[in-house]
Amino acid sequence: MKEINNIWHFFENMNEYVYVTDIETYEMIYMNRKTLEAYGLKSLDEIKGRKCYEILQKSSIPCGMCNNDKICEGFFEEWRHYNSVIDKYLILKDTLVEDPQEHRKYRLEIGIDISEERIQDKALQKYNSMEALVNEGLRIALMAATPDESIYAILEYLGKSLNGERTYIFEKNEKGGDNNTYEWVAEGVKPEKDNLQNLPPEICANWYRRFQKGKHIVFHDLEEIREIDPLQYENLKRQDIHTLVVVPLYDDGKVIAFYGVDNPPPLSLKYTSNMLQIMGHFLVSCIRRRNLMRELEDMSYKDALTGFGNRFAMNRYISQIDHKKSMGVVYCDITGLKHVNDTMGHKAGDQLILRARDCLSKAFGDYGVFRIGGDELLALCSQIEQDVLEERIRLLKKLMEENTVNMAVGMIWQDEATTELDILLQESEKRMYADKAEYYRKNGIERRRR
């Protein structure tokens, strides 16, 4: 190992960028003085145990352009690359170095700075870097397992590549306000997502007017809007925003969201705007897929008529219960549903179910509510006190009376949910049937007419 280290020392004072990585593990082994300085590092101790792609490209996964499988000992593989982290255009020369003593293979890369030459052709420079950024961003996003993960990956990649402090997406909520739904922040930057929920519509009203005309937002200096848009100015000033680029996201010609970058370098605002507009199409695709997955999940976990959770949703709810906390179970059966269906039709039966749904929702809607059978509704109340549960039962019965609904109700409460939920459900069901039998006995109704 000592002999191989002596080889690396030969490159220490070269005026080119030189680094060495382990082919198998991607571990960074060596960086010469010039490379350390370019990445803001002071010594080799700061690279120990770290991956090359983590340091060189600020990425969480191996680089898509990695050519480890092409290099061989005794030959240099030459190629060109724009490194957005150090903002340099480089001619790269890569070769393989083997250490026979340690039986390890190393990648040696020498980078020659040709940035000054490339400045002479700015148009080509922008095109190539933009193409590379888009391709790499899409590659990273497509590796993600879910649409949400893809969106976060794109925001992180754009934030780092465009040297922004924060990237984000805002979407309209049901109340007409704006919610910050996704966010990435650079190291040392304060997250704002939690503070940017349900923004009043008037704050972003001017932006939406521009979006409707197909325009986007670029601020070279926040003070530009101090007089013309004071509400937005105060909102952005509080976040310590100086420069900004925001682009609308369209689906079928309608604005469905907007996303942006806070505090990108002033000289790159046009480039940033172009990048956001290009990547916006992929983000719209991700949002569509996310919405479709949510709809499918709703269909899988929700009862179509009542909107309550179904048995799948009930099982998921049960799996998340803290068994050290109290638990209340309310098992309900809609009395007379079969009779209504048989004599008045299923439409009338559905209306009865919906009235029963409304009663249970008003009494227990802040807990888990489910439809687990044709005429059976259930409320699972994790961390509820016994007196609160009893008060809610009284409210439920009052609501049933007001809405001409009758349900047999079986209730059970436990201080700690240590008993298996199946047993609690069985016991509450028994109590429900006892309540139903008492109702029939009092009213002289034959059981077969349920």
Summary of the structure (lengths in Angstrom):
residues: 450
radius of gyration: 31.6
end to end distance: 85.1
largest distance: 101.3
contacts: 1329
relative contact order: 0.06
helix: 45%
strand: 24%
